[in-house]
């Protein structure tokens, strides 16, 4: 279908530096609170239930959780489930 859908849990008081160079991502927060810091622009956005963010320029970013956050994440191209974040916080592109 051209995308994959995931339920992601970010533990309380966690910082995740991410940079999806090979994928586009949209994220809908269903519970919890935190912040997204765009490491390229310096912008900071509040994350809480009902907030959606989309990084359509492969921006390097930081997720900072204040408490446990549950997120619904959509990736294009789709993830296979075998990906592991590399040292840059990115997923390698897995060819079929």
N, C-alpha and C positions, 0 to 999 in steps of 0.2 A: 504493500500500500504506500510505500515511500516514506514511512515514519515508524517509530516505535514509541510505546507508551510505558512509563515506569512509575511506580510508587517509591519515592525515595524518602528515607528517614535521616534527618540530620540531628545528631545527638546534641544535648544541651551544652552550651558554652563551648562550641566548636567553631574553628575557623578553617575554611576550605578554600585554597587558592586554586582556581580553575581557569583553563584556557582551551576551549574547544576549537582547535584550528581546522579540524576536518568535519565538524558537524555544526548544524544550527540547532539551537535549543530554545524551547519555550517552557516556562515553569509556572504552575498554578499552586499557590500555597493553600492547603486545606486546613492546617492548624499550626499553631506555634507562632513565634515572633522572632524577628532578627533584622538584619540589614544586608543589602547587596551594595558593595563598593565596586564601581567600575574603575579598574586600576589604570585604564588608559585616559579617562577623562577626569577622574577624581570625584565624579558624582556619587552620592550616597542615596539609596532608596530604602524606605521602610518595607519590610516584608511582614505580612500578617495574613490571617485567613481572608480569602477572597481576592488577594492581590495576584496578578499575572505579570510576569516579565518575560521579555523575549530579547535575546542577544543575536541580532541579525548581521553583525559585522565581525563575528568571532572575537569579541572583546575579552581580554583577560580580566577576571573579576574575582572578588573575594566574597564568600558567604559567611556571615557571622551570626551564629544562632544565640539567642538569649535563653531559650528553652527548647525542648525537643520540637522540631519542625517536621511536618509531613507535607511532601510536595508531590504533585503529579507533573512529570517531566516528559516532554515530547522531543524526540531527536530525529533529525533528517541529515544524512541518510540514517536509516534505522540501525540501532545497536543490535548485536546478536546475543548479548548476554555474556560473551567471553572477554569483553574489553576490561582492561585494568588501567587506571590513571597512570600515566608516565610521570617523569620528574617535572614536567611542565604543567601538570594538571590536565592533560589532554588525553584523548583516546586516539590510538592509531586507527587508521582506516583499514578495516578488514575486508579484503576482497573475497567475493564468493567463488 
